[in-house]
Amino acid sequence: MNTSLTPQPLFYFPGRYYLVGFLAILLWLPIPVGSATAWGWLTTTVVLAGLIGLYIRQHTAYALEILLENRWVIGVWSLLAGWHLILLFPLIEGMLEWLRPLRAQLAFAEANDWLALTYSTSDTFTSLLRTLSYWGLFTLTLLLFRSAARVKLLLRCVAAVGLFEMLYAALPVFLELDRSLVLDLPIEGGATGTFLRQIGYGHIVFMALCAVLGLLVIRIKPSAVRTMRQRIRRIVKYFFSKKAALRIAALLLFGGMVMAGQYTLIWLGAIATLLSALAGYLLFSPRPKLFSTFMLSLLAANIITIIVATYLADRATPPPPPIITQEDAQWPHATPDVLEHWFLGSGPGTAKDGETDQVNLPVSGVLPIAQDDVSQFVAEFGVPVSLLYAGMFLWCTGCAVMAMARRRHLIFRGAALSCTAALSGTALLALYDSPLQSPANAAYVSVMLGLSLVCLQCRKYQRA
């Protein structure tokens, strides 16, 4: 019998129910129907909004304390969502002709349902749903993962997703298929049904590798080897233990990055992981001797990955020329350049060019285009909003680095090392390629942004 004098909310759920819902969404997004359809993103947005609303109502004081602490970061997310609404706001024809003359030429295009500043109302509305989902994942990461056990669970979930994508991408390679298994869409070799381009698939594998490296750092601990029995036991545990499973997972993920066939990804991934490991050695180094062995093993794995990728690239045939459709041919005349609308931007989902391959996706604007993420973001959102987002990204990465230096709990330090490697590698890769133009990748990056803040702040709160 409940003897508490405080009345329970109408919809009361234990904390593990919210955790299961959050992890289910993370597992849902990388599968083909998760992030490749408009109804998939609409469902994700509604579910996340419901989870956040119920959680705040159930743990009001606890949740508001966390949200107030991170109010400036959450304010940037709200600005990104509000910017979509500004660009989608209906305007009269005269005002639109005065503000954006090129947009008037597309008034009756199929991608536009009303007159607005964005060059494509349908693509911008889909981008709004995705941005709200990223914001929801970021907020739930702050609220739910306030204990060491849950942080380890999140890292394991990211690692499991990377392994699943690697196995899923290996099937078309070994079966010599040129189309996705579920959506029946053309794909590049080394990609999957969700990540139709190699860079998107390789990036999710890289983030899973960063999660595995963090778990390996967490399990660095000394072992006694004084007697023969202890030595034999250590040898057996080296091949048959949880840490051995993590080593095998790391090797498989390195192989998955090779299968992606992306030079930029492999080189920048090696730089990000090695620099993050060096920062961990200098800032906290749980066991200097054992951590040195870990760093040497990581360096050897990266060198072997680069050599194998170079050998396979020399034997690969050049890719076929892109297919230019009639729709793509008419876009370059109306779509602005990166700095043409530098203040307001052209609208999320609209910065297309003439090198887009023809893929009959159920949602327009989902496929990556032939320019890097930085140029894409500046063209679509404008310079001011892009600078605010870059500031939030750098702030969260800096919090992960500070967590490695200030925290005393090894699990939070290992998770901070994973976040540092994943976010720094993503930032470097975004300057040269387009990993974040795959929506599922951007969702996982938002989770890493939230986790980097958790690693620094969670000691201040009790888990609800």
N, C-alpha and C positions, 0 to 999 in steps of 0.2 A: 504494500500500500504506500502511495506517495504521500509523505508527511511534509513536503516542502510547502511553505506558505506562498511562494511565488508561483502564479499561474503559468502553465506551460503554453507556448504559442500553439495556434491552431494546427499548423503543419510543423511538427518537431521531428527532426531527423538527427541521428547520431553523426558525429563528425566523419566517420568512415564512409557514410553514404555519399557525402560530397566528394570525398577523395576518390571513390570508385567512379563517380560521374565524370570527374576531371580526367582521370586516366583513360576512361573509355573514349572521351573526345580526342585525346592525344593519339590513341590507337586508331580512331576512325579517320582522322584527316589524311594520313599517308596512303590509305587504300584508294583504288581508282574512283569510287563513287563519293568519296569523302570531300575532296576539294576540287573536283572537276565539274561540278554542277551548281547552278544558282540555288536550287532548293536545298542542296547540301549545306551551303553557307548560311542560308536563312534558318535552317534547322539548328545549326551550330550556334548562331547568334541568339536565338530564342532560348535554347537550353542553358547557355552560359548566363544570360540575363536572369533566368529563373533561379539558377543556383546561387548567383551573387545576391539577389534580392532576399531569398530565403535565409541565406547564411547571415547577412547583415541584420535581418529582423530577429534571428535567433540568438546572435552574439553581438548585440549592438555596441556595447561599450568597448569590447575587445576589438571588433572590426574597425570602428571609427578611430580608435587610437592608432592603428596601423595605417589607415588611409590618410589621416591627418599628418602623420610623420612623412609620408611620401606624396604629399599633396602637389608638389611642384611637378613631379614626374607624371602623376595622373592628370595634371592640368595640360601637359603636352599631348597626352593621348586624347583628351577632350577637344583640344584645338584641332587635331588631325581629323577627328570625326566632324567637328563643326565646319571645317574647311570644305568638306564634301557637301554639306548642306548649303553653304554660301554659293558654291559653284553650281548646285542643282536648283537654286531658287528661281522660279519662273519669272521672266521679264517680258515686257512689251516689246514689240518689234522695233520701235524707234530707239528705245534705250539700248537694246542689243546691237543695233546698227551703229550706234555711237561708241559703245564700249568695245565691241569686238566685231568688226565688219566681216572678217573671214567666216565667223560662225554663222552668219545669216545665209551663207551659201549652202549650209547643210541643214536648213530648217526642216526639210521634208525627207531627210535621209532615214533609212530603216532603223539606225541606231539611236535616233532622237525622237522622243515622245512629246517634248515641249521645248519652248525656247528658254535656254539658260546659257550661262557663261561657259560651261563645259562643252567640249566638242562632241561628246557622246554621253547622253543621259543614261543609257542602259549600262554602259561600261562603268560609269562613275557610281551608279547605284550599287552594282555588284561589288565595286571596290569599297563602298561604305559598309556593306555587310561584312566583308573580310576585315576591315579595320576595327569594327565593333567586336568581332571575334578575337582579334589580337589583343585588344584592350581587355576583354573579359578574361582571356587566358593569363595575361599579366597580373590582373587583380586577384584572381583565384590563387595564383602562385604565391603572392604575398600573404594571403589569408590562410591557406591550408598547410603550407610547408614550413612550420615553425618548430620542428623537432629534428634531431639528427636521424632518427629512423625514417622519417618521411622524406628527407632529402636524399638518403641512399635509395629509397624506393623510386624516386623520380629519376635519378641517374640510371637505375636499372631499366626503367621503362624506356628511356631514350635509347639506351644500348640495344634493347630488344627490338625496337622499331628499325634501327639501322641494320641489324642482322636480318630481319624480315625483308627489308627492301633489297638487301644484297642477294638473298636467295631468290626473291621474286624477279630481280633483274637477270639472274643467272639462267633462269629457265628459257627465255627467248634466245639467249646466246647459245646455249648448248643444243636447243631444238632448232636453231637457225630460223627463227621467226622474225618477221619484219613488222608485225602488228601486235598491239597490246592484247593480253589474254582476256580482259574483261570488257573494255570499252570498244575493242576492235578498231583501234586507231593506229596509224603508222608511227613507229618509234625509231629512235636511233639505237644502234648497238650499245648495250650497257646502260639502258634506261628502263623504266617500268611504265605501267599503265597510268600512274599518277604523275610521275616525273617523266614527261615525254622527251626531255632533252637531257643529255648526259650531265650537264653542269648541275641541274637540279637534283638528280639522283646522287651525284658525287658529294654534294654539300650535305645532304642528310646523313650520308655515311660518315662524313668527316665529323659532324656534331656527335654522332654515336661513338666514334673513336675517342673524342674528347671526354665523353662521359665514362668510357671504360678506363681511360688513363686516370681520371679522378678516383675511380673505385680501386684501381691498383695502388695509388698513393695512400689511400685510406688503410689498406691492408698491409702496409709496410710495418713490420714489427720484427724484433730480434728473436732468434730461437737458439736454444742451447745445443751445442754439438760436441760435448765433452766425451761422451762414451760412444761406442760403436752402435748401440741400440738407438741412441738419439740421432746419429748420422743417417742410419738406415731409415728411421722415421721421417727425417727431413727430406730425404730423396723421394720416399713414397708420397709425401704431401706435396712435393714439387710437381708431380704428375697427376695426383688424384686429390684435388682439393678445390675449394671455391676459387682460390687465387689462380689455380691452373686453368679453370674454366674461363676466367677473365683474360689470361694470356692467350688462350686459343681464340677467344672472341676478338681480341686486338689484332691477331694475325689475320683472321678472316676479314676484318674491316679494312686492313691495309690492302688485302687482295681485292676487296670491293672498290677501293679507290683506284687501283690499277685498272680494273674492269671498266671504270668510267672513261678512261683514256683522255684525261684532261691534264695537260702539262701544268697549267696555271694552278689548278687545284692542288696538285701534288706538291709543287714547290712552295706555294704559300702555306699549305697545310703543315709542311715540315718546318717552315720558319715559325709559324704560330705555336706549334706544340713544343718545339725546342726552346723558344724564348720563354714560354710560360713555365716549362720545367725548370729552366735556369732561374727564373724569378722565384719559384717555389723553393729552390735550393738556397737562394740567398736570403729569403724572407722567413722561412720557417723550418725547412729541412728536418722532418721528424727523426730520421736516422741518417746522418751524413754519409756514412759508408754505404748503406743499402740504397739510399737515394741516388748516390753516384752510379751504382750499378744499374738502377732504373733508367737514368739519363743516358748511359752508354747503350743500353738495350734499345731505347727509343731512337737514338741516333743511328744505330745499325739498321733498325727496321726502316727508317726513312731513306737511308742510302740505298738499301736493297730495293725499296719501292720505286725510287727514281730510276735506278738502273733497269729494272724490269719494264717500267713504263716506256723508257727510251727505246729499248729493244723492240717492244711490241709496236711502238709508233712508227719505227722504220719499216716494219713489215706491213703496216696497214695501207689500204688503198685510199685515195683521196675521196672526200665526201661528194655526193652528187650535187649539182647546182640547185639552188633554191627555185621553187615554183612561185612565180608571180601571178597572183590572181587579179581579176578586173577590179575587185574592191581595193586591193592593196595598191594598184596603179593609180587610183584616184585619191588616195589618202595623202600622199606627200604634198599635193598642191594646197591642202587645207590644214594639215597638221603642222603646228609651229615647231620651230627649232628649239634647242635647249634654252636659249636666252631670249627668244622672241617675246614671250610673255613671262618675264622674269619675276614679276611681283605676284600676280594671281595664279599663274600656271594655266595649263591647257585643260586640266581636269584629270583626275586619276583614271587610268585605263585608256587614255587617248593617244599617248605618244607612240604611235606606230610608224613604221617606215616601210620601204619597198622591198625589204629582204625577208619578210615574214613568210614562213612556209605555210602551205594550205593544209590545214587540219580541221576537219569538220567537228569541232567541239560543240557541245550543247550550250556553252557560255562563251561569248566573245570576250576578247581581252585577257584570257587566262594564260595563253602561251607566252613564254618569254619572247622578246624581240631582240634584234641584232644591235644592242647597245648596252653599255654597262649600267649597273643599278643607280649609280650616282647621277648620271645624265638623265636617266629615266625619272628619278624622283624630283630633280630640279625642274625638268620640263613639265611635269604633271602638277606639282604643288607650288612651284615658285621658290625663289631664293630664301625669303624670310622663314617660311615654314620648314624648309629643308635644313636651315641652320639650327632651328630649335630641335628638330628630330636628331640631328647629328650631335647636338649638345647632350640630349638625353642618353643617346647611345654611349657617348664617351663617359658620361657621369656614371652609368651603370657598370661599364668596364672598369673604371677607376675604383668603384666600390668593391668589385671582386678582387682587385689587387690589394686594396687596403684590408680586406678580410683575410687574405693570406698572411699579412703582416701582424694584424692585431688580434685575431681570434686565437684561442688556445685549444679549442676542440678540433681534433684532427679531421673529423668528418666534414666540418664546415670549411676547413682549409682545403681539403681535397676537392670538395664541390666548387670552391672559389677558383681553384686551378682549372677545373673543367670549364667554368664560365669564361675565364680569361682566355683560354685557348680557343674556345668556340667563337667568342665575340671578336677577338682580334683577328682570327682567321677570316671571319665573315666580312669584317671591315676591309681587310686587304683584298679579298676576293671581289667585293663589290666595286672596287676601283677599276678592275680589269674585266669583269664578266658580270653575269646576271643571275646569281643564285636566288636572290630574294624575289625575283619575278615568278618563281614557283610558289604559290600561296602557302602550301603546307610547310615549306622551309621558313617563310616569314613567321608563321605561327609558332614554330619551335624556337626561333630566335627571340620572340616576345617572351616565351617561357624562360629562356636563359637570362634575359634582361631582368625579369622578376626574381629569379633564383640568385642572381648576383647581389641584389639588395637584401635578400633573405639571409645570405651567408654573413653579412655584416651586422644585421639588425636583430636577428631572431632571439638573441640572448635576453632581450628586454621584455619578452612576453612569455606567457605560459600558453601551451597548446590548448585550444578550445575543444 
